[in-house]
């Protein structure tokens, strides 16, 4: 369980991440395979889902379906470019090194579930 203001990011009984309120009632019906906490201190949640038939991109990473959501449950972006552009605008960070680190964090969330599904 990860608290953030009036929201909690929890893993439910189905091993999926979900946003719930203080009474542990779901704030949305959406569930996600992965939660990436990179921007949670800014009130931004990054989630990803893994398709049943996992595809690997040209760089050897699993293709994930990302969603970036703010504290009010507004969807900010659903692909790496939209999410990175928001990161630059919101956090005023713009450099080649920052972009590389940002993309690496998104592509390597370090959750064992991904590895299990790839095997």
VMD Tcl script that draws the C-alpha trace (Angstrom):
set ca {
  {0.00 0.00 0.00}
  {1.36 3.39 -1.01}
  {-0.42 6.45 0.44}
  {-0.66 9.72 -1.53}
  {-3.01 12.38 -0.20}
  {-6.55 10.99 -0.34}
  {-5.46 8.14 -2.58}
  {-3.83 4.84 -1.84}
  {-2.12 2.74 -4.47}
  {-2.70 -0.89 -3.47}
  {-2.18 -4.32 -4.91}
  {-5.48 -6.20 -4.81}
  {-6.21 -9.91 -4.43}
  {-5.78 -10.38 -8.20}
  {-2.19 -9.10 -7.93}
  {-3.20 -5.93 -9.79}
  {-2.48 -2.33 -8.78}
  {-5.49 -0.14 -8.10}
  {-6.25 3.36 -6.79}
  {-8.51 3.35 -3.72}
  {-9.72 6.00 -1.27}
  {-9.13 6.20 2.50}
  {-11.98 3.73 3.04}
  {-10.33 1.34 0.58}
  {-13.11 1.79 -1.95}
  {-11.90 1.78 -5.57}
  {-11.70 5.28 -7.07}
  {-11.76 3.70 -10.53}
  {-12.48 0.24 -11.87}
  {-9.17 0.15 -13.75}
  {-6.48 -2.26 -12.60}
  {-2.85 -2.42 -13.69}
  {-0.06 -4.99 -13.79}
  {2.69 -2.52 -12.88}
  {2.94 0.65 -10.81}
  {5.98 2.87 -11.38}
  {6.43 5.32 -8.51}
  {8.89 7.67 -10.27}
  {6.66 10.78 -10.00}
  {4.38 9.94 -7.07}
  {5.81 12.80 -4.98}
  {4.53 15.12 -7.73}
  {1.06 13.51 -7.61}
  {1.58 11.61 -10.84}
  {0.96 7.87 -11.09}
  {2.49 5.78 -13.86}
  {0.93 2.42 -14.53}
  {1.52 -0.22 -17.18}
  {-0.22 -3.34 -18.35}
  {1.27 -6.42 -19.93}
  {-0.57 -8.01 -22.81}
  {-1.16 -11.78 -22.68}
  {1.02 -12.28 -25.73}
  {4.06 -10.29 -24.63}
  {5.96 -8.71 -27.48}
  {9.61 -7.72 -27.19}
  {10.79 -4.56 -28.93}
  {14.00 -4.15 -30.94}
  {15.90 -3.24 -27.77}
  {14.89 -6.35 -25.83}
  {12.25 -4.70 -23.62}
  {8.72 -5.97 -23.13}
  {6.17 -3.74 -24.87}
  {4.00 -2.32 -22.12}
  {0.82 -0.26 -22.32}
  {1.54 2.79 -20.15}
  {-0.91 5.19 -18.54}
  {0.05 8.35 -16.65}
  {-2.65 9.63 -14.27}
  {-2.76 12.63 -11.92}
  {-4.16 12.64 -8.36}
  {-7.60 13.62 -9.68}
  {-7.60 10.55 -11.96}
  {-7.13 12.57 -15.16}
  {-5.21 10.64 -17.82}
  {-2.17 12.69 -18.83}
  {-0.68 10.38 -21.41}
  {-0.63 6.84 -22.69}
  {2.68 6.63 -24.51}
  {6.31 7.32 -23.67}
  {6.52 10.52 -25.72}
  {3.44 12.15 -24.14}
  {4.62 11.14 -20.70}
  {8.15 12.45 -21.25}
  {6.87 15.75 -22.67}
  {4.71 16.16 -19.57}
  {7.74 15.36 -17.40}
  {9.77 18.10 -19.12}
  {6.97 20.67 -18.84}
  {5.97 19.84 -15.27}
  {9.37 19.26 -13.72}
  {11.32 21.59 -16.06}
  {13.89 18.92 -16.86}
  {15.24 18.68 -20.38}
  {18.50 17.02 -21.31}
  {19.65 13.95 -23.19}
  {20.86 12.34 -19.96}
  {17.58 13.08 -18.16}
  {15.62 11.58 -21.07}
  {17.76 8.42 -21.03}
  {17.31 7.98 -17.25}
  {13.57 8.63 -17.50}
  {13.05 6.05 -20.27}
  {15.22 3.48 -18.47}
  {13.15 3.87 -15.29}
  {9.94 3.33 -17.24}
  {11.29 0.33 -19.12}
  {12.84 -1.33 -16.09}
  {10.26 -1.19 -13.29}
  {11.99 -4.12 -11.50}
  {8.91 -6.17 -10.75}
  {9.30 -9.94 -10.63}
  {5.90 -10.46 -12.28}
  {7.28 -9.29 -15.63}
  {10.13 -11.78 -15.49}
  {7.76 -14.60 -14.57}
  {5.46 -13.78 -17.50}
  {8.37 -13.62 -19.93}
  {9.66 -17.07 -19.02}
}
mol new
graphics top color blue
foreach p $ca { graphics top sphere $p radius 0.5 }
foreach p [lrange $ca 0 end-1] q [lrange $ca 1 end] { graphics top cylinder $p $q radius 0.2 }
display resetview
